[in-house]
Amino acid sequence: MESLTLYKFLPFLEPFANKETLTPAEASQLQLRIAELILDNTVDIPLLKFFSRFLTPQGYDEALEERNIEHQCGYPVCKKLPQHKVRRPSALCPGVYGGDTSTRYQIYNRKPSMILPNTYLSQFCCKEHYQASHFYRNQLLEEAIFLRKNITVIPPFGSPDPSWYENGISCLEEVIAKHKEMREQGKSLSDVIAMMSGLAVLDAANNSELQQLVGLIEDFEIVDRDSELKEAAELQDPSIAARSVEGYVTSNRSFGGYVV
């Protein structure tokens, strides 16, 4: 699998160049081309950020689903295989992060909205790449591609606006590395993400989207700690694991622990 860089990608934009907005048909065509490129290549971090101009969360899910079908790690930067065999998605479970909750594994913690897909290792090579992919996805805009202005006009990283698509995207690997560097200076995760996004301290404090990203990282840390504690308990008492499988074993007090 080849690595696709930002400047190798730019020729694919030539048919759409210098248009203030794309038509719905052009936007659909461009998204399909990007999905094909993500399927056939790994991408570098600058290109992944640049793709934020042309991707919605749903479009990103569809691209990752295609990688999964081809037994590739869902994170576009990675060229490894998922650790577990990938199941072809069904109509009941569309998208990597969507679908019926019966097909997913619920992590119960202080943030109950945090849900990992059923064995995320069937879609990603490791936990870190699931987290990095989810972190990136949460920064993509819902706005339709054909409503976005000048996305094929302004050069990559050429806008002075810190909130302009690729300028405002932070990748989890970069955030964690920078936080490790600056933690001794008393910098919080919020400070680091704000700095990387070009926001002032006051803007960061009032930026709900930034605070959601910080909360997402904290959710990951909570899941890690709770999962480690649960795994340790299950090793000591296998019956704990049996009781935690939803839909198979009831609670002891309610129904005597019978299989249902």
ZAZALUM-799348 format. One record per residue (C-alpha): residue number from 1; residue in one letter; x, y, z. Coordinates in nm, 4 decimals. Layout:
<sites>
<site><num>NUM</num><residuo>A</residuo><x>X</x><y>Y</y><z>Z</z></site>
...
</sites>
This chain:
<sites>
<site><num>1</num><residuo>M</residuo><x>0.0000</x><y>0.0000</y><z>0.0000</z></site>
<site><num>2</num><residuo>E</residuo><x>0.1432</x><y>0.3359</y><z>-0.1040</z></site>
<site><num>3</num><residuo>S</residuo><x>0.1561</x><y>0.6487</y><z>0.1076</z></site>
<site><num>4</num><residuo>L</residuo><x>-0.0380</x><y>0.9441</y><z>-0.0322</z></site>
<site><num>5</num><residuo>T</residuo><x>0.0948</x><y>1.2859</y><z>0.0640</z></site>
<site><num>6</num><residuo>L</residuo><x>-0.0789</x><y>1.6205</y><z>0.0464</z></site>
<site><num>7</num><residuo>Y</residuo><x>0.1021</x><y>1.7305</y><z>-0.2679</z></site>
<site><num>8</num><residuo>K</residuo><x>0.0438</x><y>1.3980</y><z>-0.4435</z></site>
<site><num>9</num><residuo>F</residuo><x>-0.3267</x><y>1.4506</y><z>-0.3824</z></site>
<site><num>10</num><residuo>L</residuo><x>-0.3514</x><y>1.8024</y><z>-0.5259</z></site>
<site><num>11</num><residuo>P</residuo><x>-0.3697</x><y>1.6931</y><z>-0.8938</z></site>
<site><num>12</num><residuo>F</residuo><x>-0.6941</x><y>1.5102</y><z>-0.8111</z></site>
<site><num>13</num><residuo>L</residuo><x>-0.8482</x><y>1.8513</y><z>-0.7315</z></site>
<site><num>14</num><residuo>E</residuo><x>-0.7735</x><y>2.0028</y><z>-1.0726</z></site>
<site><num>15</num><residuo>P</residuo><x>-1.1182</x><y>1.9194</y><z>-1.2233</z></site>
<site><num>16</num><residuo>F</residuo><x>-1.2772</x><y>2.1118</y><z>-0.9343</z></site>
<site><num>17</num><residuo>A</residuo><x>-1.0269</x><y>2.3972</y><z>-0.9054</z></site>
<site><num>18</num><residuo>N</residuo><x>-1.1156</x><y>2.7632</y><z>-0.8516</z></site>
<site><num>19</num><residuo>K</residuo><x>-1.4872</x><y>2.7142</y><z>-0.7918</z></site>
<site><num>20</num><residuo>E</residuo><x>-1.6412</x><y>2.9138</y><z>-0.5092</z></site>
<site><num>21</num><residuo>T</residuo><x>-1.8775</x><y>2.6242</y><z>-0.4380</z></site>
<site><num>22</num><residuo>L</residuo><x>-1.9166</x><y>2.2776</y><z>-0.5841</z></site>
<site><num>23</num><residuo>T</residuo><x>-2.2413</x><y>2.1455</y><z>-0.7252</z></site>
<site><num>24</num><residuo>P</residuo><x>-2.3978</x><y>1.8521</y><z>-0.5363</z></site>
<site><num>25</num><residuo>A</residuo><x>-2.2871</x><y>1.6208</y><z>-0.8199</z></site>
<site><num>26</num><residuo>E</residuo><x>-1.9294</x><y>1.7532</y><z>-0.8067</z></site>
<site><num>27</num><residuo>A</residuo><x>-1.9202</x><y>1.7238</y><z>-0.4270</z></site>
<site><num>28</num><residuo>S</residuo><x>-2.0409</x><y>1.3638</y><z>-0.4487</z></site>
<site><num>29</num><residuo>Q</residuo><x>-1.7840</x><y>1.2830</y><z>-0.7167</z></site>
<site><num>30</num><residuo>L</residuo><x>-1.5008</x><y>1.4341</y><z>-0.5111</z></site>
<site><num>31</num><residuo>Q</residuo><x>-1.6056</x><y>1.2499</y><z>-0.1949</z></site>
<site><num>32</num><residuo>L</residuo><x>-1.6141</x><y>0.9221</y><z>-0.3858</z></site>
<site><num>33</num><residuo>R</residuo><x>-1.2650</x><y>0.9860</y><z>-0.5210</z></site>
<site><num>34</num><residuo>I</residuo><x>-1.1338</x><y>1.0618</y><z>-0.1737</z></site>
<site><num>35</num><residuo>A</residuo><x>-1.2927</x><y>0.7427</y><z>-0.0373</z></site>
<site><num>36</num><residuo>E</residuo><x>-1.1195</x><y>0.5442</y><z>-0.3140</z></site>
<site><num>37</num><residuo>L</residuo><x>-0.7849</x><y>0.7054</y><z>-0.2338</z></site>
<site><num>38</num><residuo>I</residuo><x>-0.8254</x><y>0.6345</y><z>0.1391</z></site>
<site><num>39</num><residuo>L</residuo><x>-0.9026</x><y>0.2734</y><z>0.0504</z></site>
<site><num>40</num><residuo>D</residuo><x>-0.6015</x><y>0.2284</y><z>-0.1786</z></site>
<site><num>41</num><residuo>N</residuo><x>-0.3449</x><y>0.4301</y><z>0.0181</z></site>
<site><num>42</num><residuo>T</residuo><x>-0.2345</x><y>0.5419</y><z>0.3581</z></site>
<site><num>43</num><residuo>V</residuo><x>-0.2367</x><y>0.9188</y><z>0.4036</z></site>
<site><num>44</num><residuo>D</residuo><x>-0.0019</x><y>1.1450</y><z>0.5952</z></site>
<site><num>45</num><residuo>I</residuo><x>-0.1147</x><y>1.3763</y><z>0.8737</z></site>
<site><num>46</num><residuo>P</residuo><x>-0.1138</x><y>1.7001</y><z>0.6660</z></site>
<site><num>47</num><residuo>L</residuo><x>-0.3344</x><y>1.5343</y><z>0.4031</z></site>
<site><num>48</num><residuo>L</residuo><x>-0.5677</x><y>1.3931</y><z>0.6677</z></site>
<site><num>49</num><residuo>K</residuo><x>-0.6121</x><y>1.7467</y><z>0.8002</z></site>
<site><num>50</num><residuo>F</residuo><x>-0.6642</x><y>1.8831</y><z>0.4480</z></site>
<site><num>51</num><residuo>F</residuo><x>-0.9313</x><y>1.6187</y><z>0.3836</z></site>
<site><num>52</num><residuo>S</residuo><x>-1.1414</x><y>1.7902</y><z>0.6508</z></site>
<site><num>53</num><residuo>R</residuo><x>-1.2449</x><y>2.0382</y><z>0.3799</z></site>
<site><num>54</num><residuo>F</residuo><x>-1.4162</x><y>1.7599</y><z>0.1863</z></site>
<site><num>55</num><residuo>L</residuo><x>-1.5388</x><y>1.5184</y><z>0.4526</z></site>
<site><num>56</num><residuo>T</residuo><x>-1.8395</x><y>1.4988</y><z>0.6826</z></site>
<site><num>57</num><residuo>P</residuo><x>-1.8580</x><y>1.2508</y><z>0.9728</z></site>
<site><num>58</num><residuo>Q</residuo><x>-2.0851</x><y>1.0304</y><z>0.7621</z></site>
<site><num>59</num><residuo>G</residuo><x>-1.8495</x><y>1.0435</y><z>0.4631</z></site>
<site><num>60</num><residuo>Y</residuo><x>-1.5572</x><y>0.9544</y><z>0.6888</z></site>
<site><num>61</num><residuo>D</residuo><x>-1.7510</x><y>0.6589</y><z>0.8321</z></site>
<site><num>62</num><residuo>E</residuo><x>-1.8195</x><y>0.5298</y><z>0.4823</z></site>
<site><num>63</num><residuo>A</residuo><x>-1.4523</x><y>0.5536</y><z>0.3847</z></site>
<site><num>64</num><residuo>L</residuo><x>-1.3475</x><y>0.3662</y><z>0.6990</z></site>
<site><num>65</num><residuo>E</residuo><x>-1.6127</x><y>0.1015</y><z>0.6378</z></site>
<site><num>66</num><residuo>E</residuo><x>-1.4610</x><y>0.0335</y><z>0.2952</z></site>
<site><num>67</num><residuo>R</residuo><x>-1.1164</x><y>-0.0047</y><z>0.4533</z></site>
<site><num>68</num><residuo>N</residuo><x>-1.2606</x><y>-0.2509</y><z>0.7033</z></site>
<site><num>69</num><residuo>I</residuo><x>-1.4199</x><y>-0.4594</y><z>0.4286</z></site>
<site><num>70</num><residuo>E</residuo><x>-1.0751</x><y>-0.4829</y><z>0.2683</z></site>
<site><num>71</num><residuo>H</residuo><x>-0.9266</x><y>-0.5892</y><z>0.6053</z></site>
<site><num>72</num><residuo>Q</residuo><x>-0.7373</x><y>-0.2661</y><z>0.6664</z></site>
<site><num>73</num><residuo>C</residuo><x>-0.7058</x><y>-0.0672</y><z>0.9864</z></site>
<site><num>74</num><residuo>G</residuo><x>-0.9797</x><y>0.1964</y><z>0.9845</z></site>
<site><num>75</num><residuo>Y</residuo><x>-0.7398</x><y>0.4822</y><z>1.0638</z></site>
<site><num>76</num><residuo>P</residuo><x>-0.6324</x><y>0.6219</y><z>0.7231</z></site>
<site><num>77</num><residuo>V</residuo><x>-0.2785</x><y>0.6968</y><z>0.8429</z></site>
<site><num>78</num><residuo>C</residuo><x>-0.2144</x><y>0.3284</y><z>0.9208</z></site>
<site><num>79</num><residuo>K</residuo><x>-0.1152</x><y>0.0477</y><z>0.6844</z></site>
<site><num>80</num><residuo>K</residuo><x>-0.1592</x><y>-0.2385</y><z>0.9300</z></site>
<site><num>81</num><residuo>L</residuo><x>-0.4393</x><y>-0.4934</y><z>0.9516</z></site>
<site><num>82</num><residuo>P</residuo><x>-0.7025</x><y>-0.5076</y><z>1.2259</z></site>
<site><num>83</num><residuo>Q</residuo><x>-0.6037</x><y>-0.7592</y><z>1.4931</z></site>
<site><num>84</num><residuo>H</residuo><x>-0.9344</x><y>-0.9475</y><z>1.4583</z></site>
<site><num>85</num><residuo>K</residuo><x>-1.1162</x><y>-1.0650</y><z>1.1489</z></site>
<site><num>86</num><residuo>V</residuo><x>-1.3435</x><y>-0.7961</y><z>1.0081</z></site>
<site><num>87</num><residuo>R</residuo><x>-1.7130</x><y>-0.8731</y><z>0.9642</z></site>
<site><num>88</num><residuo>R</residuo><x>-1.8892</x><y>-0.7249</y><z>0.6633</z></site>
<site><num>89</num><residuo>P</residuo><x>-2.1257</x><y>-0.4555</y><z>0.7972</z></site>
<site><num>90</num><residuo>S</residuo><x>-2.4959</x><y>-0.5277</y><z>0.7793</z></site>
<site><num>91</num><residuo>A</residuo><x>-2.7894</x><y>-0.2995</y><z>0.7126</z></site>
<site><num>92</num><residuo>L</residuo><x>-2.8539</x><y>-0.2973</y><z>1.0874</z></site>
<site><num>93</num><residuo>C</residuo><x>-2.5107</x><y>-0.1584</y><z>1.1634</z></site>
<site><num>94</num><residuo>P</residuo><x>-2.4206</x><y>0.1185</y><z>0.9148</z></site>
<site><num>95</num><residuo>G</residuo><x>-2.0914</x><y>0.3002</y><z>0.9589</z></site>
<site><num>96</num><residuo>V</residuo><x>-1.7983</x><y>0.2366</y><z>1.1846</z></site>
<site><num>97</num><residuo>Y</residuo><x>-1.9398</x><y>0.4337</y><z>1.4765</z></site>
<site><num>98</num><residuo>G</residuo><x>-2.3130</x><y>0.4085</y><z>1.4008</z></site>
<site><num>99</num><residuo>G</residuo><x>-2.5615</x><y>0.1277</y><z>1.4082</z></site>
<site><num>100</num><residuo>D</residuo><x>-2.7757</x><y>-0.0629</y><z>1.6482</z></site>
<site><num>101</num><residuo>T</residuo><x>-2.6391</x><y>-0.0675</y><z>2.0017</z></site>
<site><num>102</num><residuo>S</residuo><x>-2.7005</x><y>-0.4424</y><z>2.0182</z></site>
<site><num>103</num><residuo>T</residuo><x>-2.3959</x><y>-0.4862</y><z>1.7925</z></site>
<site><num>104</num><residuo>R</residuo><x>-2.1693</x><y>-0.2732</y><z>2.0097</z></site>
<site><num>105</num><residuo>Y</residuo><x>-1.9980</x><y>-0.3135</y><z>2.3441</z></site>
<site><num>106</num><residuo>Q</residuo><x>-2.1047</x><y>-0.0603</y><z>2.6030</z></site>
<site><num>107</num><residuo>I</residuo><x>-1.8346</x><y>0.0639</y><z>2.8365</z></site>
<site><num>108</num><residuo>Y</residuo><x>-2.0090</x><y>0.1703</y><z>3.1568</z></site>
<site><num>109</num><residuo>N</residuo><x>-1.8227</x><y>0.4532</y><z>3.3259</z></site>
<site><num>110</num><residuo>R</residuo><x>-1.8707</x><y>0.8065</y><z>3.4484</z></site>
<site><num>111</num><residuo>K</residuo><x>-1.9426</x><y>0.9156</y><z>3.0906</z></site>
<site><num>112</num><residuo>P</residuo><x>-2.2065</x><y>0.6635</y><z>2.9723</z></site>
<site><num>113</num><residuo>S</residuo><x>-2.2132</x><y>0.8173</y><z>2.6245</z></site>
<site><num>114</num><residuo>M</residuo><x>-1.8714</x><y>0.6636</y><z>2.5582</z></site>
<site><num>115</num><residuo>I</residuo><x>-1.9302</x><y>0.3556</y><z>2.3415</z></site>
<site><num>116</num><residuo>L</residuo><x>-1.6678</x><y>0.1411</y><z>2.1729</z></site>
<site><num>117</num><residuo>P</residuo><x>-1.7698</x><y>-0.0750</y><z>1.8777</z></site>
<site><num>118</num><residuo>N</residuo><x>-1.7975</x><y>-0.4457</y><z>1.9531</z></site>
<site><num>119</num><residuo>T</residuo><x>-1.4300</x><y>-0.5454</y><z>1.9697</z></site>
<site><num>120</num><residuo>Y</residuo><x>-1.2817</x><y>-0.2340</y><z>1.8118</z></site>
<site><num>121</num><residuo>L</residuo><x>-0.9801</x><y>-0.4473</y><z>1.7200</z></site>
<site><num>122</num><residuo>S</residuo><x>-1.1917</x><y>-0.5914</y><z>1.4387</z></site>
<site><num>123</num><residuo>Q</residuo><x>-1.1837</x><y>-0.2449</y><z>1.2810</z></site>
<site><num>124</num><residuo>F</residuo><x>-0.8529</x><y>-0.1003</y><z>1.3986</z></site>
<site><num>125</num><residuo>C</residuo><x>-0.5060</x><y>-0.2416</y><z>1.4563</z></site>
<site><num>126</num><residuo>C</residuo><x>-0.4913</x><y>-0.1039</y><z>1.8092</z></site>
<site><num>127</num><residuo>K</residuo><x>-0.6782</x><y>0.0972</y><z>2.0693</z></site>
<site><num>128</num><residuo>E</residuo><x>-0.4691</x><y>0.4067</y><z>1.9977</z></site>
<site><num>129</num><residuo>H</residuo><x>-0.5774</x><y>0.4174</y><z>1.6343</z></site>
<site><num>130</num><residuo>Y</residuo><x>-0.9427</x><y>0.3756</y><z>1.7285</z></site>
<site><num>131</num><residuo>Q</residuo><x>-0.9037</x><y>0.6712</y><z>1.9618</z></site>
<site><num>132</num><residuo>A</residuo><x>-0.7144</x><y>0.8803</y><z>1.7058</z></site>
<site><num>133</num><residuo>S</residuo><x>-0.9742</x><y>0.8077</y><z>1.4372</z></site>
<site><num>134</num><residuo>H</residuo><x>-1.2649</x><y>0.8935</y><z>1.6660</z></site>
<site><num>135</num><residuo>F</residuo><x>-1.0896</x><y>1.2127</y><z>1.7794</z></site>
<site><num>136</num><residuo>Y</residuo><x>-1.0426</x><y>1.3226</y><z>1.4168</z></site>
<site><num>137</num><residuo>R</residuo><x>-1.3988</x><y>1.2344</y><z>1.3200</z></site>
<site><num>138</num><residuo>N</residuo><x>-1.5413</x><y>1.4450</y><z>1.6028</z></site>
<site><num>139</num><residuo>Q</residuo><x>-1.3811</x><y>1.7549</y><z>1.4516</z></site>
<site><num>140</num><residuo>L</residuo><x>-1.5357</x><y>1.7146</y><z>1.1055</z></site>
<site><num>141</num><residuo>L</residuo><x>-1.8205</x><y>1.9483</y><z>1.0144</z></site>
<site><num>142</num><residuo>E</residuo><x>-2.1722</x><y>1.8278</y><z>0.9379</z></site>
<site><num>143</num><residuo>E</residuo><x>-2.2200</x><y>2.0987</y><z>0.6733</z></site>
<site><num>144</num><residuo>A</residuo><x>-2.2809</x><y>1.9607</y><z>0.3232</z></site>
<site><num>145</num><residuo>I</residuo><x>-1.9739</x><y>1.9767</y><z>0.0982</z></site>
<site><num>146</num><residuo>F</residuo><x>-2.1559</x><y>2.1695</y><z>-0.1759</z></site>
<site><num>147</num><residuo>L</residuo><x>-2.2346</x><y>2.4471</y><z>0.0745</z></site>
<site><num>148</num><residuo>R</residuo><x>-1.8721</x><y>2.5027</y><z>0.1713</z></site>
<site><num>149</num><residuo>K</residuo><x>-1.7143</x><y>2.8055</y><z>0.0054</z></site>
<site><num>150</num><residuo>N</residuo><x>-1.3686</x><y>2.8253</y><z>-0.1518</z></site>
<site><num>151</num><residuo>I</residuo><x>-1.2595</x><y>2.4770</y><z>-0.0468</z></site>
<site><num>152</num><residuo>T</residuo><x>-1.0984</x><y>2.4249</y><z>-0.3886</z></site>
<site><num>153</num><residuo>V</residuo><x>-0.9734</x><y>2.7831</y><z>-0.4194</z></site>
<site><num>154</num><residuo>I</residuo><x>-0.7592</x><y>2.8525</y><z>-0.1108</z></site>
<site><num>155</num><residuo>P</residuo><x>-0.4254</x><y>2.6628</y><z>-0.1136</z></site>
<site><num>156</num><residuo>P</residuo><x>-0.3605</x><y>2.4022</y><z>0.1571</z></site>
<site><num>157</num><residuo>F</residuo><x>-0.2945</x><y>2.5729</y><z>0.4918</z></site>
<site><num>158</num><residuo>G</residuo><x>-0.3162</x><y>2.9015</y><z>0.3024</z></site>
<site><num>159</num><residuo>S</residuo><x>-0.5870</x><y>3.0694</y><z>0.5072</z></site>
<site><num>160</num><residuo>P</residuo><x>-0.4930</x><y>3.2986</y><z>0.7989</z></site>
<site><num>161</num><residuo>D</residuo><x>-0.8167</x><y>3.1970</y><z>0.9743</z></site>
<site><num>162</num><residuo>P</residuo><x>-0.7253</x><y>2.9580</y><z>1.2613</z></site>
<site><num>163</num><residuo>S</residuo><x>-1.0681</x><y>2.7934</y><z>1.2370</z></site>
<site><num>164</num><residuo>W</residuo><x>-1.0376</x><y>2.7241</y><z>0.8635</z></site>
<site><num>165</num><residuo>Y</residuo><x>-1.0770</x><y>2.3461</y><z>0.8133</z></site>
<site><num>166</num><residuo>E</residuo><x>-0.7205</x><y>2.2061</y><z>0.8205</z></site>
<site><num>167</num><residuo>N</residuo><x>-0.5973</x><y>2.4911</y><z>1.0442</z></site>
<site><num>168</num><residuo>G</residuo><x>-0.8449</x><y>2.3970</y><z>1.3152</z></site>
<site><num>169</num><residuo>I</residuo><x>-0.7900</x><y>2.0190</y><z>1.3037</z></site>
<site><num>170</num><residuo>S</residuo><x>-0.5752</x><y>1.8605</y><z>1.5737</z></site>
<site><num>171</num><residuo>C</residuo><x>-0.4667</x><y>1.4985</y><z>1.5471</z></site>
<site><num>172</num><residuo>L</residuo><x>-0.4588</x><y>1.3013</y><z>1.8682</z></site>
<site><num>173</num><residuo>E</residuo><x>-0.0973</x><y>1.1910</y><z>1.8211</z></site>
<site><num>174</num><residuo>E</residuo><x>0.0129</x><y>1.5538</y><z>1.8022</z></site>
<site><num>175</num><residuo>V</residuo><x>-0.1965</x><y>1.6581</y><z>2.1012</z></site>
<site><num>176</num><residuo>I</residuo><x>-0.0602</x><y>1.3818</y><z>2.3242</z></site>
<site><num>177</num><residuo>A</residuo><x>0.3021</x><y>1.4437</y><z>2.2179</z></site>
<site><num>178</num><residuo>K</residuo><x>0.2703</x><y>1.8185</y><z>2.2755</z></site>
<site><num>179</num><residuo>H</residuo><x>0.0954</x><y>1.7703</y><z>2.6101</z></site>
<site><num>180</num><residuo>K</residuo><x>0.3799</x><y>1.5498</y><z>2.7302</z></site>
<site><num>181</num><residuo>E</residuo><x>0.6234</x><y>1.8274</y><z>2.6391</z></site>
<site><num>182</num><residuo>M</residuo><x>0.4253</x><y>2.1030</y><z>2.8082</z></site>
<site><num>183</num><residuo>R</residuo><x>0.2809</x><y>1.9247</y><z>3.1086</z></site>
<site><num>184</num><residuo>E</residuo><x>0.5764</x><y>2.0286</y><z>3.3236</z></site>
<site><num>185</num><residuo>Q</residuo><x>0.4944</x><y>2.3908</y><z>3.2379</z></site>
<site><num>186</num><residuo>G</residuo><x>0.1490</x><y>2.3445</y><z>3.3894</z></site>
<site><num>187</num><residuo>K</residuo><x>-0.0304</x><y>2.3340</y><z>3.0537</z></site>
<site><num>188</num><residuo>S</residuo><x>-0.3601</x><y>2.1465</y><z>3.0420</z></site>
<site><num>189</num><residuo>L</residuo><x>-0.5016</x><y>1.9495</y><z>2.7498</z></site>
<site><num>190</num><residuo>S</residuo><x>-0.7314</x><y>2.2421</y><z>2.6802</z></site>
<site><num>191</num><residuo>D</residuo><x>-0.4328</x><y>2.4786</y><z>2.6658</z></site>
<site><num>192</num><residuo>V</residuo><x>-0.2460</x><y>2.2507</y><z>2.4258</z></site>
<site><num>193</num><residuo>I</residuo><x>-0.5382</x><y>2.2018</y><z>2.1857</z></site>
<site><num>194</num><residuo>A</residuo><x>-0.6137</x><y>2.5751</y><z>2.1932</z></site>
<site><num>195</num><residuo>M</residuo><x>-0.2511</x><y>2.6570</y><z>2.1167</z></site>
<site><num>196</num><residuo>M</residuo><x>-0.2403</x><y>2.4064</y><z>1.8290</z></site>
<site><num>197</num><residuo>S</residuo><x>-0.5656</x><y>2.5493</y><z>1.6907</z></site>
<site><num>198</num><residuo>G</residuo><x>-0.4404</x><y>2.9085</y><z>1.7141</z></site>
<site><num>199</num><residuo>L</residuo><x>-0.6978</x><y>3.0141</y><z>1.9731</z></site>
<site><num>200</num><residuo>A</residuo><x>-0.6452</x><y>3.2738</y><z>2.2435</z></site>
<site><num>201</num><residuo>V</residuo><x>-0.6850</x><y>3.1668</y><z>2.6062</z></site>
<site><num>202</num><residuo>L</residuo><x>-1.0160</x><y>3.3505</y><z>2.6367</z></site>
<site><num>203</num><residuo>D</residuo><x>-1.1456</x><y>3.1922</y><z>2.3146</z></site>
<site><num>204</num><residuo>A</residuo><x>-1.0447</x><y>2.8484</y><z>2.4421</z></site>
<site><num>205</num><residuo>A</residuo><x>-1.2314</x><y>2.8929</y><z>2.7685</z></site>
<site><num>206</num><residuo>N</residuo><x>-1.5521</x><y>2.9797</y><z>2.5824</z></site>
<site><num>207</num><residuo>N</residuo><x>-1.5124</x><y>2.7312</y><z>2.2967</z></site>
<site><num>208</num><residuo>S</residuo><x>-1.7605</x><y>2.4480</y><z>2.3490</z></site>
<site><num>209</num><residuo>E</residuo><x>-1.6187</x><y>2.2378</y><z>2.0638</z></site>
<site><num>210</num><residuo>L</residuo><x>-1.2705</x><y>2.2509</y><z>2.2136</z></site>
<site><num>211</num><residuo>Q</residuo><x>-1.4054</x><y>2.1514</y><z>2.5531</z></site>
<site><num>212</num><residuo>Q</residuo><x>-1.5828</x><y>1.8560</y><z>2.3900</z></site>
<site><num>213</num><residuo>L</residuo><x>-1.2502</x><y>1.7385</y><z>2.2444</z></site>
<site><num>214</num><residuo>V</residuo><x>-1.0861</x><y>1.7642</y><z>2.5853</z></site>
<site><num>215</num><residuo>G</residuo><x>-1.3772</x><y>1.5666</y><z>2.7313</z></site>
<site><num>216</num><residuo>L</residuo><x>-1.3312</x><y>1.3034</y><z>2.4618</z></site>
<site><num>217</num><residuo>I</residuo><x>-0.9671</x><y>1.2484</y><z>2.5620</z></site>
<site><num>218</num><residuo>E</residuo><x>-1.0727</x><y>1.2265</y><z>2.9261</z></site>
<site><num>219</num><residuo>D</residuo><x>-1.3365</x><y>0.9693</y><z>2.8255</z></site>
<site><num>220</num><residuo>F</residuo><x>-1.0647</x><y>0.7587</y><z>2.6645</z></site>
<site><num>221</num><residuo>E</residuo><x>-0.8603</x><y>0.7733</y><z>2.9822</z></site>
<site><num>222</num><residuo>I</residuo><x>-1.1630</x><y>0.6726</y><z>3.1920</z></site>
<site><num>223</num><residuo>V</residuo><x>-1.2349</x><y>0.3790</y><z>2.9624</z></site>
<site><num>224</num><residuo>D</residuo><x>-0.8717</x><y>0.2674</y><z>2.9826</z></site>
<site><num>225</num><residuo>R</residuo><x>-0.8739</x><y>0.2698</y><z>3.3632</z></site>
<site><num>226</num><residuo>D</residuo><x>-1.2155</x><y>0.1070</y><z>3.3981</z></site>
<site><num>227</num><residuo>S</residuo><x>-1.1341</x><y>-0.1575</y><z>3.1368</z></site>
<site><num>228</num><residuo>E</residuo><x>-0.8095</x><y>-0.2487</y><z>3.3130</z></site>
<site><num>229</num><residuo>L</residuo><x>-0.9892</x><y>-0.2844</y><z>3.6467</z></site>
<site><num>230</num><residuo>K</residuo><x>-1.2644</x><y>-0.4949</y><z>3.4897</z></site>
<site><num>231</num><residuo>E</residuo><x>-1.0165</x><y>-0.7234</y><z>3.3128</z></site>
<site><num>232</num><residuo>A</residuo><x>-0.8265</x><y>-0.7773</y><z>3.6382</z></site>
<site><num>233</num><residuo>A</residuo><x>-1.1491</x><y>-0.8648</y><z>3.8217</z></site>
<site><num>234</num><residuo>E</residuo><x>-1.2536</x><y>-1.1082</y><z>3.5480</z></site>
<site><num>235</num><residuo>L</residuo><x>-0.9192</x><y>-1.2868</y><z>3.5653</z></site>
<site><num>236</num><residuo>Q</residuo><x>-0.9716</x><y>-1.3413</y><z>3.9365</z></site>
<site><num>237</num><residuo>D</residuo><x>-1.3370</x><y>-1.4476</y><z>3.9032</z></site>
<site><num>238</num><residuo>P</residuo><x>-1.4543</x><y>-1.5765</y><z>3.5597</z></site>
<site><num>239</num><residuo>S</residuo><x>-1.8176</x><y>-1.5608</y><z>3.6739</z></site>
<site><num>240</num><residuo>I</residuo><x>-1.7905</x><y>-1.1785</y><z>3.6620</z></site>
<site><num>241</num><residuo>A</residuo><x>-1.7240</x><y>-1.1945</y><z>3.2895</z></site>
<site><num>242</num><residuo>A</residuo><x>-2.0187</x><y>-1.4287</y><z>3.2391</z></site>
<site><num>243</num><residuo>R</residuo><x>-2.2582</x><y>-1.2046</y><z>3.4276</z></site>
<site><num>244</num><residuo>S</residuo><x>-2.1498</x><y>-0.8971</y><z>3.2287</z></site>
<site><num>245</num><residuo>V</residuo><x>-2.2531</x><y>-1.0372</y><z>2.8879</z></site>
<site><num>246</num><residuo>E</residuo><x>-2.5767</x><y>-0.8567</y><z>2.8189</z></site>
<site><num>247</num><residuo>G</residuo><x>-2.8604</x><y>-1.0795</y><z>2.6989</z></site>
<site><num>248</num><residuo>Y</residuo><x>-2.7050</x><y>-1.4058</y><z>2.8132</z></site>
<site><num>249</num><residuo>V</residuo><x>-2.6854</x><y>-1.4112</y><z>3.1908</z></site>
<site><num>250</num><residuo>T</residuo><x>-2.9194</x><y>-1.2264</y><z>3.4225</z></site>
<site><num>251</num><residuo>S</residuo><x>-2.8255</x><y>-1.0693</y><z>3.7512</z></site>
<site><num>252</num><residuo>N</residuo><x>-2.8141</x><y>-1.3128</y><z>4.0419</z></site>
<site><num>253</num><residuo>R</residuo><x>-3.0634</x><y>-1.1232</y><z>4.2533</z></site>
<site><num>254</num><residuo>S</residuo><x>-3.3284</x><y>-1.0777</y><z>3.9853</z></site>
<site><num>255</num><residuo>F</residuo><x>-3.3502</x><y>-1.4175</y><z>3.8234</z></site>
<site><num>256</num><residuo>G</residuo><x>-3.1099</x><y>-1.6429</y><z>4.0041</z></site>
<site><num>257</num><residuo>G</residuo><x>-2.8423</x><y>-1.6112</y><z>3.7374</z></site>
<site><num>258</num><residuo>Y</residuo><x>-3.0156</x><y>-1.8308</y><z>3.4814</z></site>
<site><num>259</num><residuo>V</residuo><x>-2.9204</x><y>-1.8085</y><z>3.1174</z></site>
<site><num>260</num><residuo>V</residuo><x>-3.1982</x><y>-1.6373</y><z>2.9185</z></site>
</sites>
